[in-house]
Amino acid sequence: MAAGRLKGALGIPVVMNFLDHLTGFMESWPRWLMPRSVLRRLMAYELSLPQRHDADAVLTVSDELAERFAQMGFDEDRLLPIYFGHDAELFRLSTEPKPDVPTVVMHGSFDRHHLGPIALDAIVAVSQARPETRFLFVGRETGALRGLLRKIRKRAPGAHLECTGFVHYQEIAGQLGRAHAGIIPYESSSGAHCAFVAKLVEYLAMGLPVVSTPLAGVQRYFEGTESIRFSEFDGRQFAQDLLDVLENPPSAAVLEKAATSVACKLDWSTICDRAVDRLELVVEEVHTRE
């Protein structure tokens, strides 16, 4: 909003960078907390910003989000998905020996939209089927995470749950290296479908197999990646897929192929190059018009 208004006030080109469809995540919130009539208007307003302010270009985190802007009438030629990346120097294919106990990791900000019924049902079901499984949560203990853990312990008192608390970005890779698989049990929402989930890239870079709900943005980009299991928006099925991955993990060659691919295509330097190229093009077009 601020950038759009500055374009008119200062007469300078504006490039908007959308790292998420932020209001879309609230679709997974309870209706009493976010009434749907209000949410629909918020989501539409967010997606209208480029068209409303005649942005010179829009960078998006996924192809899915780019399509949402195009559907609102924004010029497709001014849209560029740049995706989301990682620091390939920090997140590398792990060669450290794994613990004997099967360990499943999830890391991130642990917001409300990350931890819903799918995560709860899946972790409970896996804990009951394979009680030795450890679930490792890497990140700050938010209210949403504490609430999830309470519910898990109530339904599966023997579940092995470990929380690290806040971990610096430079140290996350060391935590991921302890795991046998990474999970992304997000609920379905416009925000989740438009996201390009950072943890998925980092799991792959570390050589971890991944079980994720079928989020359109990442499923579209990573179609055919054998080390990712896109499950369903159902906790029980998610648990079955996770158990299968733990019992029948992808080969080392498959994991290495995925790690090499993200290191090549999704390192921060590559993503920055794409963004800078578009910025330079916008500036060049403005000078040409002048």
N, C-alpha and C positions, 0 to 999 in steps of 0.2 A: 504493500500500500504506500509506504513512504517513498520507495523508488519510483513508483508510478506517478506520484504527485510531483516529485522533483523533476521528472522529465518535462512536464508542462511548465514548471516554474523556471527552470534553468535552460531549457531548450537543448538538452544533451541526450544522447542515445541511452537506452536502458536495456540491460540484459538481466532477466530474472532467472534465478537458480532455485528450482524446487527440489529439495531433497526428500520430500514426502508429500503425500496428500494428507496434511495434518488433521483437518477436521474429520476426514473419513475414518480415522481410527475410532472415533467416538460411536460408530455404529455398533461396536461390541460392548458399549457401556449399557448399564440398566436404563430402561426407559424413564424411571423416576429421576435419574440423575441427568439424563440428556433427552428431553422430549423430542420425538422424531420430527415434529413439525418445525421446531427450531433448528434441528440438525440439518434437515434438507436445505434450508435457506443458507446456513453457514457453509455447507459443502458447495452449493452452487455459487456463492459469492467468492469463495476461494478459487474455484476453477475459472471464474470470470475475470480475474485480475489481469492476466495478460491482454485479453481482448479489450477490457474496460480502459486500460491505460496505453494501449497500442505499443506494447513492448517490441523492441527491435529484434529481440531473440529471446527464446526461453530454453534453458537447459533443464532437463528432467532426469530423475534418478532411474527411470525405467521406460521401456516402450509403452507399457500399459498406461502410465501417467501421461505420456505424450499424447496418446490416443484420446484420453479424457479431455485434454485441452482442445484438440482438434474437433471433437464433438461439440464443444461450446462455440465453435466458429473461428478459432484462431488459425491463422495461416500455417499449414503444415510445413512449408518451406522455412519457416522461422523457428521450428522446433528441432531440438537436438538431444536425444537421450545420451547422457554421458555415464550413466550407471553409478555404482558405488564401489569403492575399492578398499585396499588395505596396504599396509607397509610391508612390502615383500622382503625387506631386510629383517623384519621382526618375525613375521609369520612364515616359517619355512617348514618343509617336509620334516616331520619329527622322526628321529632315529633312536630316541630314548626308549628303553624297555618299558612295556606297559605293566601296571600292577596286575597281580593274579586275579583280583576281584574285578568283575566287569563294571566299568565306570562310564556313566552317561553324563555329559556336560551340557549346560546351558549357561550362556553369559549374556550380559547386556544391562540395560537400565531397569529391567523388571517393572515396567509400567503396567497399569491395569489391563491394557489390551494385549499384553504378552502372556498373561497367566489367567486363563479361564477354565471352563469345564473340561476342555479337551486335555489340557495339561494335567488337571487333577485326575481325571478318569484313567489316562494313560499311565501315569506314574503309579497310581494305586494298583492297576492291573499287572504291571510289570513287577512291582514289589511283591505281589502275591504269587505270581508265577515263578519268579526267580528271586527269592528273598535275599540272596547274597548281593544283588545289584546295588551299586552305590550311585546316587544322584548328586552331582556336584554343581552347585549354583555359584557362579563367579560374578560378583558384583555387589553393589550396595544392597543391604537388606531393606527394601521398601515395605510399605504397608501391604502392598499387593502380594509381595513374596511371603511375608510373615503370615498373611491370611491363608495363602495356599498351603504352606507347611503345616499350619494347624489342621486344616481339613484333611491333608494326607495322613497325618499321624492319627487322626480320629478314625479313619477308615482302614488304615494299614499301620498299626502301632509298631510293627517291626521294620518299617521302611528305613533304609540307610540314607539319610539326608545330610549333606555337608554344605555349609555356606562359608565362603571366604571373606565376605565383607568387601569393601571397596578395594579394587586392585588397579594400580597404575597401568596405563595402556601398554607400556613397555614390558610389563610382567604378565600380561594375559596369556601370551603364547605358552609360557611355562606351565600355566594351569591347564590349558587345553591339551598339552602333551601328556597329561595324566589319564586322558580318557580314551575309551574304545569307540565312542560314537558321540555325535553332537545332535541335539534336537531343536526343532523350531515348531512348537505346538500352538501356533497362533490361531485365534478364532478368525472366522471369515468376516471381512469388512472391506470397504473401499480403500481405506488406508493401508491395510495389510496387502491387498491385491496390487496396489500401486507401488509398494515398497520394493527396494532392492536390498534385501536384508544383509547387513554387514556381517553378522555372525556366520552366515552361510559361506561367504567368501573366505572368512578366516578359518572355518572348519576345514574347508577343502584345501586351503593353502598348507594346513598342518598335516594333511593326509588322513583326515578323519572321514569315515562314512557318515552320511547325514540322513536323518528322517525328518521330513517337514510336511506340514499340511500343504495342500495344493494351491499355493499363492501364485496368482496369474503372472505377476511381474517376473519372479525368479524362475518359475516353471517354464515360461516361454524362452527365457535366455539360456537356461541350462538343459533344455530338452536334449535327451540322449546321453547325458552325463551319468555313467553307470554307478557312480559312488553316491548318488542321491536317490533316496526312496521317497517319492511324493505319495503320501498316504491319503487319507480322507479327513473331512472335518468331523471326525468321530473318535472319541478317546479310546474305545475298545479296539478299533481297527488300527489306530496309531500304535497302540501297545503291541498288537500282533506283528506289525511291520518292524517295530523296534526290536522285539525279541528275535525275529528272523535275521535281522542285520547283526545282532550280537552273536547269534549261533552260526551264521553263515556270512561272515564279513566278505567284502569285495577283495579281490586279489591285490597284492602289493603293486602290481603293474597298473591296475585300474586307478588306485589311489594316487599313484605317482603321476599318471596322465592328467588327472584333474588338478593336482597341485601345480604342475608345470603350466597348465593352461591359464589358471587365474594369475599366476606370477607374471605371465607374459601380457595378458590382456587387461588385468584389473589392478595393477600396481598404481599407487598414487601418481607417479610420474606420467604414466600413460593417460590417465584420466585428466590430469591437469593439462597435458598437451592438447587433448581434444577440446577442452574448455577455452584455452588460450587461442587456439586456431579460430574458433567461432567469434571470440571477442575481437580479434584482429580483422576478421571479415566484416564485422559490423562497423568498426571504425573506418575501414576502407570504403565501405558503401556510403557512409555519411560524407566523407571527403569528396567522393565522386559526385554526389548530388550537389555539393556546394560549388 
